[in-house]
Amino acid sequence: MQRVPRLSKPPRMPEGVLAIIDATGNSARTEILRHLSLRAMSATELAEVIAADPRVVRRHLSVLEDMGLVTADHPRGDRRAKGRVVLWATDLARAEEVGRIWLDYVAGRPLPDPEQDQ
């Protein structure tokens, strides 16, 4: 398979669309979202299912959480307790919203104005 060269950031692409592409344009993250939409799992369990290092899975989960695409059953500041297992799940409503934003951009439709949402 021939590798496609990485392009620089298109000058008129909205930051929100770039963030979506950065978060979801990774095959491992897409696979994580798919598995977590089927059932909640810990990072360790998810790492076994997708055959990846748990530390790498945790980094992917952090990126997905920043986009609101996954949720954890414990808040960020409350996850380090010894023996605590954090369960992750895909936020399907947010995934659908992100998918609509991406599709609207690709189809040339107007995007929601982030300034109006505030």
N, C-alpha and C positions, 0 to 999 in steps of 0.2 A: 504494500500500500504506500502510495506516495504521500509524503507529508506536505501539508499546505503551509506556506510561510505565514508567520504571525504578522498581522497588519497593525499599523499604529492606530491609535484611537481616532475614529472618525470625528471631525471637528463639530458636526452638528448633532451627534448622537446624545440624547439626554442622559444625564448622570444616572438616573434611575434605571434606564435600560441597560447601561453599562454594568451597573451593580447586579442586575438580574443575570446578565450573561456571565459575569465573573463567578457568581454563586452557583448557577445551574449548568453552565457550559462545561462542567467536569463530569466525566462518566462515573467516577466513584460517587460523587455527590448525588447524581441522578439515581444511582443504584441504592444509595442509602435512603433517599426519599421514598423510593418504591417499597423497600422492605419495611420501613417504618410506617407506611400507610396501611400495611397489612396487619401489623401488631406492634405494640410498644416493646422496645428492647433496650438493654443496657449497651454501652459502648463496647464492652468486651464481647457480649453475645453477637452484636452486629459485626464486629471485626471477624469473628469466626465464620459467620454466614457469608460475608463477602471476601473472605480470605485476605484480610489486610491487617497491618499492625494496629493494635488498639490506640497507640498514640496518634497515628495518622488519622484514624477514624474520629478521635476527639477533636482534632484540628478541623476536620471537615464539618463536624457537628457545630463547632463554634461559628464557622462562616455561615452555615445554614440558619443557625439561631439568630445571628445578627440581621439576617433578612426576614426573620419571622417565619421561616419555612418549617422549622421543627420546634417543639416545645419539650421541656423537661419537667418531671414531676417534683423537682426541687429548684428553688431559685438559684441563680448564679453564685451568690455569696454563701450558700448553704450546702455545697456539694462535696466539700473536702473531708467531712467527718469520716473517721476510720470505720471501715466496714459498710459505709453507705453505698447502696446501689441506686444509681440514677436511671430512670426509665425515660426513653425518648420516643416521641411520636411525630409523624408528619402533621402539620397543620394544613389540612386539605383545603379549607376556605382560603387561606393565604396562598397556597400553591395555585389554586384556580385564579385568584386575583393577579398573581405574578404572570401566569400564563396568558391571561387576557391582555395585560399591559404589553407583553412581548409581541403577541399576535397583532394587537392594534398598531404597534410601531412597524412591524414587518409589512402590514397591509396598508400603511400610509394613512391610517386613521388618526384623528387627534387623540392625544394622550390626556389623562386627567392632569389638571394643574396642581402640583404639590402645594403651591401657595394657598390655594382655596381650601385645602383640607385642614389648615391650621386655624 
